[in-house]
Amino acid sequence: MGILAAIAVPVYGHFMEEYKEDLCEVNRVGMARLYQEFLIVEQIDHSSAVFVEFSHSRMDGEVCPVGGELNFVDGTVECSVHGDNDSEDEEEENKDSEVPFL
């Protein structure tokens, strides 16, 4: 039983970390889209103050499940914990780990 727990606990912990990171990324993509639409509809320019006001008044709940601080940079929402949208980095990592085609 102890061996099973020694295997299961780290796997579960890793799964939960990946889940939180993926949830944060999905929420940030949605938030960026909503914020850009908000700027267009309200006909205002982006500023840090406008983004903070938007995130507090228009977003329901936490965007980052671990409470990371959010910033809007170059059309994307970045998280202080999870960074920006990492899908491009993951694609590069996956290319390196694939077996080459001959």
Beta strands, then each sheet from edge to edge (+ up, - down):
strand 1: 70-73
strand 2: 76-79
sheet 1: 1+ 2-
end
